């Protein structure tokens, strides 16, 4: 069994290197283990937005906001207002 947040950190590294689809896959893996971790939704939403999945990004940012991460609100305001 993988340690929680390993996939999250791998996802962040892939995001930072420009591998947005790879990052999304890692974030998906993390959310299977830890579905209530808002930072994962923020990052996955950013990756989705970059690759053109605006609906997916919006859904992730709304979920992040529901889980208490205000960054979701900032990103919604920036990209959808």
C-alpha positions as CSV (number, residue, x, y, z in Angstrom):
1,X,0.0,0.0,0.0
2,X,1.3,3.4,-0.9
3,X,1.7,6.1,1.7
4,X,-1.0,8.7,1.6
5,X,-0.1,11.8,-0.4
6,X,2.7,10.1,-2.4
7,X,0.5,10.4,-5.5
8,X,-0.3,14.0,-4.6
9,X,3.4,14.9,-4.5
10,X,4.1,13.0,-7.7
11,X,1.2,14.9,-9.3
12,X,2.7,18.2,-8.2
13,X,6.0,17.3,-9.7
14,X,4.4,16.3,-13.0
15,X,2.4,19.5,-13.0
16,X,5.5,21.6,-12.4
17,X,7.3,19.8,-15.2
18,X,4.4,20.4,-17.6
19,X,3.0,16.9,-17.7
20,X,-0.6,17.9,-17.0
21,X,-2.2,14.6,-18.1
22,X,0.3,12.7,-16.0
23,X,-0.5,15.0,-13.1
24,X,-4.2,14.4,-13.4
25,X,-3.6,10.7,-13.3
26,X,-1.6,11.0,-10.1
27,X,-4.2,13.3,-8.5
28,X,-6.9,10.8,-9.5
29,X,-4.9,8.0,-7.7
30,X,-4.6,10.2,-4.6
31,X,-8.3,11.0,-4.5
32,X,-9.1,7.3,-4.5
33,X,-7.2,7.0,-1.2
34,X,-7.9,10.4,0.3
35,X,-11.1,11.8,-1.3
36,X,-11.4,14.8,1.1
37,X,-8.0,16.4,0.6
38,X,-8.8,19.9,-1.0
39,X,-5.4,20.7,-2.3
40,X,-5.6,17.7,-4.7
41,X,-8.8,19.2,-6.2
42,X,-7.1,22.6,-6.5
43,X,-4.1,21.2,-8.4
44,X,-6.2,18.8,-10.5
45,X,-8.5,21.6,-11.4
46,X,-5.5,23.7,-12.5
47,X,-4.2,20.9,-14.7
48,X,-7.6,20.3,-16.2
49,X,-8.0,24.0,-17.0
50,X,-4.7,24.1,-18.7
51,X,-5.6,21.1,-21.0
52,X,-8.9,22.7,-21.8
53,X,-11.3,20.7,-19.5
54,X,-12.9,23.8,-18.1
55,X,-16.0,21.9,-16.8
56,X,-13.7,19.5,-14.9
57,X,-11.7,22.4,-13.5
58,X,-14.8,24.2,-12.3
59,X,-16.0,21.0,-10.6
60,X,-12.7,20.5,-8.9
61,X,-12.5,24.0,-7.6
62,X,-16.0,23.9,-6.3
63,X,-15.2,20.7,-4.5
64,X,-12.0,22.3,-3.0
65,X,-14.1,25.2,-1.8
66,X,-16.7,22.9,-0.3
67,X,-13.8,21.2,1.6
68,X,-12.6,24.6,2.9
69,X,-9.8,25.6,0.5
70,X,-10.4,29.3,-0.4
71,X,-8.0,28.9,-3.4
72,X,-10.9,27.2,-5.2
73,X,-12.9,30.4,-4.9
74,X,-10.0,32.5,-6.1
75,X,-9.5,30.3,-9.2
76,X,-13.2,30.3,-10.0
77,X,-13.3,34.1,-9.7
78,X,-10.2,34.4,-11.9
79,X,-11.2,32.1,-14.7
80,X,-15.0,32.1,-14.7
81,X,-16.1,35.7,-13.8
